[in-house]
Amino acid sequence: MKSQIDALRQLTHELLYLGMDGEPIYADRFRQLNSDVYNQAEALYQKKARNDEEEATLCVTLLKAYSATIYDRGDKGGKVQILLDRSWEVLNKISDSLLKCQLLVVCYGETSDEELAKEARAIMNDWGDSLTVEQQELLNEFIP
């Protein structure tokens, strides 16, 4: 399942940042990326994680994917709510880490719950000055 999650994460990133490099956005590429992200998210949505970290990674990836795509067969809102419920279940089971912070940030993006933002900020504040590339990207996403 890790390879499926990684593939969806990469496609979602490509969709979210399409055109940010100054290249023109072509309608056929935009449509194809949206379709691929949505279809892969739908396939992964039914999967069950083997452990809490994999569940957190799956929730982060699926929430971002559903947020990024324009497609909806009428049940996307319900699926997002179920993913948020799954996220709440796993949040207290994983340690303070980049993954937990990513999950807090993506859940905050869906709910605007300030408590999630406060918890994410507290974790980020503990990182200090020596940030990994992933930590810096998350900071840039959370605090533009």
Secondary structure, DSSP 8 states (H G I E B T S, - for coil): -HHHHHHHHHHHHHHHTTTTTS----HHHHHHHHHHHHHHHHHHHT---SSHHHHHHHHHHHHHHHHH-----S-HHHHHHHHHHHHHHHHTTS-SSHHHHHHHHHHHHHH--HHHHHHHHHHHHTTTT---HHHHHHHHHH--
